[in-house]
Amino acid sequence: MTQSGKQSTTLKATATANGIVTTESGTITGDAKIDLSNFNARIDEAGTVEAKAGGMSQSIKTEEKIILNVAKKLIVIWTKQSNATSGTVLLQNCSALTIDKMPSKIEFGLAFNVLKGVLQKAAVCKGNDGKYDTWDVSVDHKKDDPWPAPIPGITLPPMNLALDLKLKMDTDYLLHSEVMHLHQDSTINGTTTNITEDSTTTVTEPTASGPTDTDLDYSSWGTCTPIHPKDTEFLHERLAKAANPMKKLLLATLVTSMESRAQEEIVI
């Protein structure tokens, strides 16, 4: 599915990693342009989030821009966080992450087909309201269950996943709204992560187009520090914080494909 559009997401999320609990709630708006044929993306988001961790609470204005360029094995993340009350900048950073072991477009496609298979198997059409089709998706996957579309030679990371979605889509399968409840827990590389999230997303001006070459150009973002990450920990952090449903699907595909390749190399 390739789609661009303006999105607004209201969310409430709780993430626990190695016993540390973080909660976030707020509204995030922005533009998302995702090509799930070539697996390139440009996502711009901004919003105010109430964050709580370790007994502390703070209202934070968040701004983020992300580029994924599979051909260049590159993820660029520009982020800025400010105190929503005082305007004080708490964090501003840009990183250009070159991932030497980033899967190819074909491997991305295999991982995406697995995730898509989970959703398609669970999807039930609830009819048309005269404008949009309504789809209900319910997934209850246990960590010891086989994935619905196994990839020969690759073992996908085990996880418990409970997902309830209500989607409104037009005749071109473009997303117009989504209501989601998600719970996930997994242990990867010794890190145990539990995520619970509730969100409501509306999409306006959707089109069946992805990012342009200009969208994938970050030269105007200032200095972006080159980084060569050795694992997927940073992606899990982004996935846990992702409000945008298209962004969450893209990151889930990226994490799945990268960890599948890592486990395949261990087996070999």
N, C-alpha and C positions, 0 to 999 in steps of 0.2 A: 504494500500500500504506500503510494507516494502522495503526500498531501502537504499543503501550506495553509496557514490560517492564523487569525488572531484568537488567542485563547485566554480565558479567565478561569482560574481554579481556586476554589475555597477548600482548605484542607485542615485536617487535624491528624497529627502523626505522633507515634511513640516509637522510639528505637532504643533497644538495649544491646550493648556490645560489651562482652566481658564484665557484666554487672553494672555498667554505667548507663543510667537512664536519661534520655533526652526527649523532651516533648516540644512540638512546634505547632502553632496554629496561626492562620492568617489567610490572606488572599494574594495570589500571584497572577500577574497579567503579562502578556507579551506576544511575540510572534514565533511561530515554529515552522520550519521548512525542512522536511525530512524525505529523503529518497531511499526507500527500502528495496530498490532494485540495485542501485550502486552503493548503498549504505554510506551516503554522505548526508550531512545535516548542518543546519545553522539554527540555533535557538537563542532568543533574547528574552530575558525575564526580569521583572522588577516587582517589588511588593513589600509590605510590612508584615513581619512575622513575630509573634510572641514566643520567645524561646525560654525553656526552663531546663536547668541541669544542675545537679548537685545542690539543690536547695536555693539556687539563685534564679532570678527571672529578669528578662530584659526585652524591650521592644526594639526590634532591629529592622532597619530598612535594608533590603537585600537587592543587589543588582548583579546579573550574571549574563555572560555571553559565552556560548560554546560553539565550536566548530569541530566536526568530525570529517576527516578526509582520509578515506581508506587507501586510496591510491598512494598517498604520501605517508601512510602509517602514522597519522598525526591526529592528536586531539589537542585543541587549544582552549584553555579556560581562562576567561577574564572575570574576576569577581570583585565586588566592593560591598562592604558592610558598614553601616553607619548607625549611630544611636538615633532612633526615630524622634526622640524628644529634643536633644541638643544639636544634632547634626554632626557630632564628632565622628570622624572616620575611624573605625575600629580596625579595618583590614582592607587593603587593596592590593591585588596581586594579579599577575598574568603569567601563566605557565604554558609553554609549548611542549607537549609530551610526545616524544617520538617513541613508538612502541615497536621494537624490532620484531617481536613475535606476534604482532597484530595479524589475525587471520585474514586470509584472502577473501575476496568478494564471494567466492564459491562457498567457503567455510562459513561466512556470515549467513549466506542463504540457507545452508543446512540447519544452522542453529535457529534461524528465524522460522523455518518450517516446523521445527519441533515446538516452539512456543505458539505458533499459529495453529498447529494441530491440536494443542491443548484447548485453545479457545474455541476452535471450530467444532470440536467434538462436544463441547459443553453448551454451545449456542442454541437458543430456542427463539424462533421468531414469534413475537407476541402481536403481530399485526401491523397495520399502517393507519396512521391518524389522518390520512389525506395528504400528508406532506412527507413524513418520514416513516421509515420502518423502525420498529422498536425490537431490540434484541436483548434477551436476558442470558447472561453467561454465569454459570456457577461451576467452580473448579474446587475439588477437594483432593489434592495430591499428597500422598504420604511419601516420606523419604525413601522407604523401601519399595515403593511401587515403580514399575518400569515406566519410562516416558512413552508417550503414545506413538512417537515416530523415531525409534532408535536409529542412530547413525553407526553404520558398521565400523568397528575399530575404535570408537570413541565412547568413553563413559562420562555421562553428564553428572555434574555434582548433585548429590542427594539433598533434598530439602523437603520440609513440610510446607505446603502452599494451599491456603484457602482464599478463594477469590470470588467475589460477587460483583457483577457489572450489569448496568442497565445502559444500553447504548441507543442513540438515535442517529440513523444514517440515511442519506438520500439514495436515489437509485444508482448513483455512481459510487456507492460505498464510501462516500466522504463523511467523516465524523462531524456531527453537529452538537452533541452533548453526551456526557457520560457521568454516571453516579457509580462510585466504586467503594467497596470495602475489601481490604486486603489484610491478610496475616501470613507472615512467612518466618520460618526459623531454619537456620542451617549452621553447620560448623565447617569452616573452610580454613585450612592452614592454621588450625588451632584457635581460631577466633569464632566464638559463638555469637550469632546475631539474631535478634528477634525484632520484627517490624510489624506494627499495626497501623493502618492508615485508612481514613475516611476522607473522600474528596468528591466535589461536584465541579464539573468543568463544562463551560459553554464555548463553542467555537463559532466565530463569525467570519464571513468572507472566505470560506474554504475553497480551495482550488486543487486540481489534480496535478500539481507541479511541485518540484523540489527546489533546492538551493541552486543559484547560479554561481558562476566562477567568481563574480564580485562578492557574493555572500560568503564564499570560502576564503576570502582575502582578509587577513587580520593585521595588515601592515599599519593601519591607522590606530591600533589599540595601544600603542606605546611599546615599551620594552617588555617582551614576553620571554621569561627565562627558559632556556632549553633544559629539559629533564628527560631522563631515560628510566622510567619506572621498571622495577623488577617483578612486580606482582600486580594483582587486581584490587588491592586494598582501597586505593583512591576511587576506583569505580564503584565499589560497594558503598562508600560514603556518599557518592553522588546519587546512587540509586536510592539509598535510604531517604535522601532529601528531595528527590524529584517529585514535583507536584504535577507538572505537565504530563498527561497520559502518553502522548507521543514520545516525549523524552524518556519516560519510564520504560516504554517498550523498546526503544533504541538501546538504552543502557543495559536492559536485561538481555537483549540479544548479544551485545558486546561482551558482557560478563560471561554468558553461557558459552559463547564460541571460544573465548580466550581460555577459560578454565577447562573446557573440553580438550583443547589442544595441549594444555599443560599436563593433564592427566594421561593423555595418549602418549606423551613423551616419557612420563614416568613408567608406564607399562612397557614401552619399547626398551 
